[in-house]
Each structure stands twice: as structure tokens, then as C-alpha cells.
């Protein structure tokens, strides 16, 4: 089977400036995702989809390919990453005639996912015989069943019936992580999303599925490394 990895890494980031190349344990954050993809040894090609020449230079240095830069209209913070990945594949199709079976989307702000995690979820993907698989982590630090929505001075319980139950009687809930998303190539082009029909859940431990989006999360990750 021919697998390719796509690492979306646009320049702009409101909450952490230059998030995808900020240093983490002495290396640009994107390095850890490129390294994991390379060490997994399941990819024919590892691509970085970026709009930034600096990110392109760093990505090439660590062994990824950047065949073209992302267009500006797909680089703002309102564009869903599924759409930018779709556009990358459509552009790649014009210059690469190799057959592709599966695509993996690996977000660079999930630096703790490693090569073994990629291979493990790939095995699950094949076992399920599914067309889509998205990595998830179990809610760990707090009980999501007791979540509330705060709007100004109004507080709304999201799951009212759960307050009547003991925490040990409530089912585990999971949250998607950007660490490892997998899809059949043709199915993704048709659905235009990894959330295709009957997508499967790939389970990661909480640390492997951390998405670094805020300065506080970056601080936690640096503490974990130490």
C-alpha cells in the first residue's frame, strides 16, 4: 500500500507566534512530527503543506518535501484544515502521477505522537477496514459529563442527567486529537473531510495526543520534557 503523510503548517498563529517552528526541547516543533513520520517507515513521501518559506526551509532540512507553497486564501485561521489538505492533494495530483492508497494528516502541534503510535493506528485502520480513522484521547483530568456553559452570568449544565450519577457510573468520553488522521485517498477526495461516513476512533494516551494551541499548553509540554 502506498501511504503519504501531509503535515499542515501554516505561518499564521494568533495564540502562539510562529507556533509550528517554536523551539521545543531545542528543535522546531515541526521537527518532532517529521521525525516520527520518517521513523515509522510506512510513507513513500512525507510532505509539508505550508505558506511560509522559512517553514519550507526547516522542513526540507529535516527530510520532508515541500513541492509548492500553500495559496494565501487557504492560509487564514478561518479555513478548515481538511480544506487545505484537500487543496494540497488536488495540486499534488497535477505534478505527481504515482498511485496513492492512503493519506495521513499529522499536525505539527502534536509533538508527542511518535513512530510507534503512527504504526499502531495504521494497524487499527487496516483491521477496521474503514475508510477513515481519527485519533482520540480520553478526557483525563476532569469529568466532561459535569461540563457547564458560561455565557455572561448564565450557567447552563450541558448534561443535566449526569449530575444525578456517580462519576464511576458514567461512561468514558473521548476528544479528537490532531495527532494522526488517516483516510483512503479516493474516499477523502470524495468526502472532502476525514470525518467521513462511519469513521473510526483511534485511541491514544493523553500525552501522545496533546494539541499545543496556547502558551499555557506549550508551558506544560516543556515541563513534561524536563
Secondary structure, 3 states (H helix, E strand, C coil): CCEEEEEECCCCCCCCCCHHHCEECCEEHHHHHHHHHHHHCCCCEEEEECCCHHHHHHHHHCCCECCCCCCHHHCCCCCCHHHHHHHHHHHHHHHCCCCCCEEEECCCCCCCCCHHHHHHHHHHHHHHCCCEEEEEEECCCCCHHHCEEEECCEEEECCHHHHHCCHHHCCCCEEEEEEEEEEEHHHHHHHCCCCCCCCEEEEECCCCCCCCCCHHHHHHHHHHHC
